Amino acid sequence: MDEAIEDSVPPPVVGEDFADAVFANEVWEDCAFERCSFVDADLRGLITKNCTFVACDFTGADLSESQHRITAFRQCTFRRADLSESQMHGCSLLGSQFGDCRLRQWQLHDTDLTLVGLSGADLKDSSLSGLRMREANLNESDLRGADLTKCDLTGARMLDARLADADLRGAKLGADALVQADLRGTKVDLEIAVGFAAAHGLVIE
């Protein structure tokens, strides 16, 4: 997915300051940005397709109701950003960091969240089914009621993550996560149940 993005985009805009800029409802296609600042930018309703953002800063940016297809946000910073009701289809968020963000009705489809930092994130009732979240930081995140079916959480950090009423059936989950997360009331399949028992020192005969 990332290779296809890189093959079709022009040389990136590097180091530009777009702080406080207004790009609401614009359409960006085949654009590339590297180490650019979008701090406090108005990106409401922005549509991107086949774009890349590398090490860009979206602190305080308003990305609500934006739509992104085949777009990569690699090692980007999202602090106090508003991503409510935004959509990502076939995107990559590899290594990006989120903190104190508004994520209400954030819609993710076929999107790679490997190494993403979502510590303390409010992801209640989110649909994360089938997503790759390998080695993601989900410490203290609120995943109550979330759909995590068939999600790849291999190596994910989930210390004190809350998963009551979440659905983990078919998900891949490491032993550390099974010990660290609060799984009370979580829907699991037999494989996860056995792994949970083994991670807590039970002997199954």
C-alpha positions in Angstrom: 0.0 0.0 0.0 2.7 2.5 0.9 4.8 1.6 -2.2 1.8 2.4 -4.4 1.5 5.8 -2.7 5.1 6.7 -3.1 5.3 5.7 -6.8 2.6 8.2 -7.8 3.3 11.4 -5.8 5.6 14.3 -6.8 8.5 15.5 -4.7 7.3 16.6 -1.3 6.7 20.1 0.0 9.4 20.3 2.8 9.4 22.3 6.0 6.6 24.7 5.1 4.6 26.5 7.8 0.8 26.2 7.2 -0.1 27.1 10.8 -3.5 28.7 11.1 -4.1 28.2 7.3 -7.6 27.6 6.1 -8.0 24.6 3.7 -11.6 23.7 4.6 -13.4 21.6 2.0 -10.5 21.5 -0.4 -9.6 18.5 -2.5 -5.9 17.4 -2.5 -4.7 14.6 -4.8 -1.2 13.2 -5.3 0.3 15.7 -2.9 3.3 15.1 -0.6 4.4 17.0 2.5 7.4 16.4 4.8 8.1 18.1 8.1 5.4 20.7 7.5 3.4 22.4 10.2 -0.4 22.4 10.1 -0.7 23.6 13.7 -4.2 25.0 14.3 -5.0 24.8 10.6 -8.7 24.6 9.5 -8.9 21.3 7.5 -12.6 20.7 8.0 -14.0 18.6 5.2 -10.7 18.3 3.5 -10.5 15.4 1.0 -7.2 13.8 0.2 -6.4 11.0 -2.2 -3.1 9.3 -2.7 -1.3 11.9 -0.6 1.6 11.5 1.9 2.4 13.4 5.1 5.7 12.6 6.7 6.7 13.9 10.2 4.0 16.7 9.9 2.6 18.5 12.9 -1.2 18.6 13.1 -1.4 20.0 16.7 -4.7 21.7 17.3 -5.8 21.2 13.7 -9.5 20.7 12.8 -9.8 17.7 10.6 -13.4 17.0 11.4 -15.5 15.5 8.6 -12.4 15.2 6.5 -12.0 12.2 4.1 -8.8 10.4 3.2 -8.3 7.6 0.7 -5.0 5.8 0.0 -3.2 8.5 2.1 -0.3 8.0 4.4 0.3 10.0 7.6 3.7 8.6 8.7 5.3 9.7 12.0 2.9 12.6 12.2 1.8 14.4 15.4 -1.8 14.9 16.3 -2.2 16.7 19.6 -5.5 18.2 20.6 -6.6 17.7 17.0 -10.3 17.2 16.0 -10.8 14.1 13.9 -14.5 13.6 14.8 -16.6 12.2 11.9 -13.5 11.9 9.7 -12.9 8.9 7.4 -9.8 7.0 6.4 -9.9 4.3 3.7 -6.8 2.3 2.7 -4.6 4.7 4.7 -1.4 4.3 6.8 -0.8 6.0 10.1 2.5 4.3 10.7 4.2 5.6 13.8 1.9 8.6 14.2 1.1 9.9 17.7 -2.3 11.0 19.0 -2.9 12.9 22.3 -6.0 14.6 23.7 -7.7 14.3 20.3 -11.4 14.3 19.5 -12.1 10.9 17.8 -15.9 10.7 18.0 -17.2 8.6 15.1 -13.7 8.3 13.6 -14.2 5.8 10.7 -11.2 3.6 9.8 -11.4 1.1 7.0 -8.4 -1.1 5.8 -6.1 1.3 7.6 -2.7 0.5 9.1 -2.2 1.6 12.7 1.2 -0.1 13.3 3.3 1.6 16.0 0.6 4.3 16.4 0.4 6.1 19.8 -3.1 6.2 21.1 -2.4 6.2 24.8 -5.5 7.4 26.7 -7.5 7.8 23.6 -11.3 7.7 23.7 -12.3 5.0 21.2 -15.6 4.0 22.8 -17.9 2.1 20.4 -15.4 2.5 17.5 -15.3 0.1 14.6 -11.7 -1.1 14.3 -12.5 -4.5 12.9 -9.7 -6.1 10.8 -7.3 -3.3 11.3 -3.5 -3.8 11.8 -2.5 -2.3 15.1 0.7 -4.2 15.7 2.9 -2.7 18.5 0.4 0.2 18.9 0.4 2.0 22.3 -3.1 1.6 23.7 -2.2 2.1 27.3 -5.1 3.5 29.3 -7.3 3.8 26.2 -11.0 3.5 26.4 -12.1 0.8 24.1 -15.4 0.0 25.7 -17.9 -1.3 23.2 -15.4 -1.2 20.4 -15.5 -3.7 17.5 -12.0 -5.3 17.5 -12.9 -8.5 15.7 -10.1 -9.9 13.6 -7.9 -7.0 14.6 -4.1 -7.6 14.6 -3.0 -6.4 18.1 0.3 -8.4 18.1 2.8 -6.6 20.4 0.3 -3.9 21.3 0.7 -2.2 24.7 -2.6 -2.2 26.5 -1.8 -1.4 30.2 -5.1 -0.5 31.9 -6.9 -0.3 28.6 -10.7 -0.7 29.2 -12.5 -3.2 27.0 -15.8 -3.9 28.7 -18.4 -4.9 26.1 -15.7 -4.8 23.3 -15.6 -7.6 20.8 -12.2 -9.3 20.4 -13.3 -12.5 18.6 -10.8 -13.5 16.0 -8.3 -10.8 17.1 -4.6 -11.5 17.5 -3.4 -10.6 21.0 -0.1 -11.1 22.7 0.3 -12.5 26.2 1.4 -9.2 27.7 -1.9 -7.5 26.5 -3.9 -10.3 28.0 -2.4 -9.5 31.3 -2.3 -5.8 31.1 -5.7 -4.9 29.8 -9.0 -4.9 31.7 -10.9 -7.6 29.8 -13.9 -7.9 32.2 -17.0 -8.1 30.1 -15.1 -8.5 26.8 -16.4 -10.9 24.1 -13.6 -13.4 23.2 -13.3 -16.6 21.3 -11.9 -19.9 22.7 -8.4 -19.2 21.5 -8.2 -15.9 23.4 -9.8 -17.5 26.4 -7.2 -20.2 26.5 -4.4 -17.6 26.0 -5.9 -15.5 28.8 -5.9 -18.4 31.2 -2.3 -19.4 30.3 -1.1 -15.7 30.6 -2.5 -15.7 34.2 -0.8 -18.9 35.1 -3.7 -21.3 34.9 -2.9 -24.9 33.8 -5.5 -26.3 31.4 -5.7 -30.1 31.3 
